[in-house]
């Protein structure tokens, strides 16, 4: 009896939905619809422009919004599949990439050393806003890396050259 009564209740619940209109045509987006993230960016930009108008004598404003391809600047002949292959593609670690890039040479004295004697060093320390990107990294031998004053003089020249 319980099973039968539950089945009847379940069927009546399902049948209560039958009076609704068909919903196959209600998923069209209004003209000018934007994804929420894009809508937020647009609203924020408009709000900032209105804020500028309050204290600057702006006569004419031109806003250009275009997609920009940074990788085309680096390599104009880039193929579609190469977008996912960055500088370090094919290398297991950053040190392997730096060894290949710098040809096992110390950044300060230019001498070649075995990989076991080279250390990865930041040009701009991370606490000062540096990153772990290869452009901010160099190889230093154990001897040069252990010197305490390499941030004061000799590496500053390297930082300027990069």
C-alpha positions in Angstrom: 0.0 0.0 0.0 2.8 2.4 0.9 4.5 1.8 -2.4 1.3 2.3 -4.3 0.5 5.6 -2.5 4.1 6.9 -3.1 3.8 6.1 -6.8 0.5 7.9 -7.0 1.9 11.0 -5.2 4.9 10.9 -7.5 2.7 10.8 -10.6 0.5 13.6 -9.4 3.6 15.8 -8.8 4.7 15.1 -12.3 1.3 15.8 -13.8 1.1 19.2 -12.1 3.8 20.5 -14.4 1.8 19.8 -17.5 0.0 23.1 -17.5 3.2 25.1 -18.2 3.9 26.5 -21.6 6.5 24.9 -23.8 9.9 26.3 -23.1 11.7 25.6 -26.3 11.7 29.2 -27.5 12.5 31.1 -24.4 16.3 30.9 -24.5 17.0 33.7 -26.9 19.3 36.5 -25.7 18.3 40.1 -26.1 20.1 42.2 -28.7 23.2 43.7 -27.3 23.6 41.0 -24.6 27.1 40.6 -23.3 28.6 37.9 -21.0 28.6 39.0 -17.4 32.4 39.5 -17.3 32.3 41.7 -20.4 29.3 43.6 -19.2 31.1 44.4 -15.9 34.2 45.6 -17.8 32.0 47.8 -20.0 30.1 49.2 -17.0 33.3 49.9 -15.1 34.9 51.7 -18.1 31.9 53.9 -18.5 31.8 54.7 -14.8 35.5 55.6 -14.9 35.0 57.8 -17.9 32.1 59.6 -16.2 34.3 60.2 -13.2 37.0 61.7 -15.5 34.4 64.0 -17.0 33.6 65.5 -13.6 37.0 67.1 -13.1 38.7 67.2 -16.5 37.6 69.4 -19.4 37.3 66.6 -22.0 35.8 67.6 -25.3 36.2 64.4 -27.3 36.8 60.9 -26.2 37.8 58.0 -28.4 37.9 54.5 -26.9 39.4 51.7 -29.1 38.6 48.1 -28.1 40.4 45.6 -30.3 41.8 42.1 -29.7 45.5 42.2 -29.6 47.9 39.4 -30.2 51.1 39.8 -28.2 52.7 36.6 -29.6 52.5 37.9 -33.1 54.8 40.8 -32.0 57.5 38.3 -31.0 57.0 36.0 -34.0 55.0 37.1 -36.9 55.0 33.7 -38.5 53.6 31.8 -35.6 51.5 28.8 -36.4 48.1 28.1 -34.6 49.5 25.1 -32.7 52.5 27.1 -31.5 50.4 29.3 -29.2 50.4 26.6 -26.5 54.2 26.1 -26.9 56.0 28.8 -25.0 59.7 29.5 -24.6 60.2 26.6 -22.3 58.4 24.0 -24.4 60.4 20.7 -24.3 62.3 21.5 -21.1 61.4 19.8 -17.9 62.7 22.5 -15.6 63.6 26.2 -15.7 67.2 25.3 -15.0 67.3 23.0 -18.1 65.9 25.9 -20.2 68.5 28.4 -18.7 71.3 25.9 -19.3 70.4 25.6 -23.0 69.8 29.4 -23.4 73.0 30.4 -21.7 75.1 27.5 -23.0 76.2 26.5 -19.4 77.9 29.9 -18.9 78.0 32.0 -15.8 76.3 35.4 -16.2 79.0 37.3 -14.5 82.3 35.9 -15.7 81.1 34.2 -18.9 83.0 30.9 -18.2 81.4 27.5 -18.8 80.7 25.4 -15.8 79.2 21.9 -15.4 75.4 22.0 -14.6 76.1 20.9 -11.0 78.1 24.0 -10.3 75.5 26.5 -11.7 72.7 28.0 -9.6 69.6 29.8 -10.8 69.5 33.4 -9.6 66.9 36.1 -9.8 68.0 39.5 -11.3 65.1 41.2 -9.4 64.4 39.5 -6.2 60.9 38.2 -5.7 60.4 40.3 -2.6 61.1 43.4 -4.8 58.6 42.4 -7.4 60.6 40.0 -9.5 59.2 36.8 -11.0 60.2 33.3 -11.8 60.0 34.0 -15.5 63.1 33.1 -17.6 63.7 36.8 -18.4 64.3 37.5 -14.7 66.6 34.5 -14.2 70.3 33.9 -14.8 72.8 31.2 -14.0 75.6 31.9 -11.5 78.4 29.6 -10.5 78.7 28.5 -6.9 81.6 30.9 -6.4 79.7 34.0 -7.8 76.4 33.0 -6.2 77.9 32.8 -2.7 79.3 36.4 -2.9 77.2 38.7 -0.8 77.4 41.9 -2.9 76.3 40.7 -6.3 73.0 42.6 -6.0 74.8 45.9 -5.5 76.9 46.2 -8.6 77.7 43.5 -11.1 74.1 42.1 -11.5 72.7 45.6 -11.8 74.5 45.8 -15.2 73.0 42.5 -16.3 69.5 43.7 -15.2 69.9 46.8 -17.4 71.0 44.8 -20.4 68.0 42.4 -20.4 
